[in-house]
Amino acid sequence: MVLVLVTAGSAAAHHGHAAGPGTKVSLRGCFLTAVLVPREASALQPFFRRPVDLGMTFYGPDPLLGLWAFSCDGARVAGKPAGRVTASLVSVPTGLTSPEALPLANNFASALVRVDTTSKPFARALRKARLPARVVEKATYRHSPAAAVPWRGRLAVRDAYTVTVRASDLDPTNPHDHANRFDHVAPKGRAGTMTVAIQNALDRFCFPDGGTCTASVRAERGSLVARLMGGREAPVRAGFDHSKLPRVALVLRAAR
């Protein structure tokens, strides 16, 4: 598998000038499970310090809340070993990373609300790049055996939320590349961005309205995710569960 790094044209340039090459984070042996929850734009805007453009929608007429769960066997942050990493990216899709990209989740540019992670080195690197990160010691991720059908991925962040996808339909775009981007504007207009690059990813997809799979988010009362969803549970528009990825490349940048 050839690794592709998304390093040029950072979204930080939308808010200021890119500050150097950024911090590289390499994740290995990763599962990736994601869910997308439809929400009204008026319910999502209050979670951002500046208005975000929610005019471009995907997988239906409504804006989406996205939760991307990674669980990786190992990591290197700025070249230094960082151990196992579990992380959840809470975000809202706002567009595509390239005008020519297909309007699918693997090409989303998103406004980042927060990253929850078990890794202190990863959290420090995120904060240095002006990206919101919270260290959560009690987060677990479980995945079904590779040969099982359906596939099942489940992230549980203790006292916060649980994300589950159970799917058996192979994505017709397999194998596909990921060129995702997550942007954040911090207080005083300081901005940061994270790019995520994966090549030859394989997943099984779930559209729960079809009745052949299940995808869910359950949040604790008063948690950030519950406030974003407007309650402890919400219908999921789409879910994706990937086979184990040999490598995921991240680049973290702060804007000047």
Secondary structure, 3 states (H helix, E strand, C coil): CCCCCCCCCCHHHHCCCECCCCEEEEEEEEEEEEEEEECCHHHHHHHCCCCCCCCCCCCCCCCEEEEEEEEEEEEEECCEECCCEEEEEEEEEEEECCCCCCCCHHHEEEEEEEEEECCHHHHHHHHHCCCCEEECCCEEEEECCCCCCCEEEEEEECCCEEEEEEECEECCCCCEEEEEEEEEECHHHCEEEEEEEEEEECEEEECHHHCCCEEEEEECCCCHHHHHHCCCECCCCEEEEECCEEEEEEEEEEEC
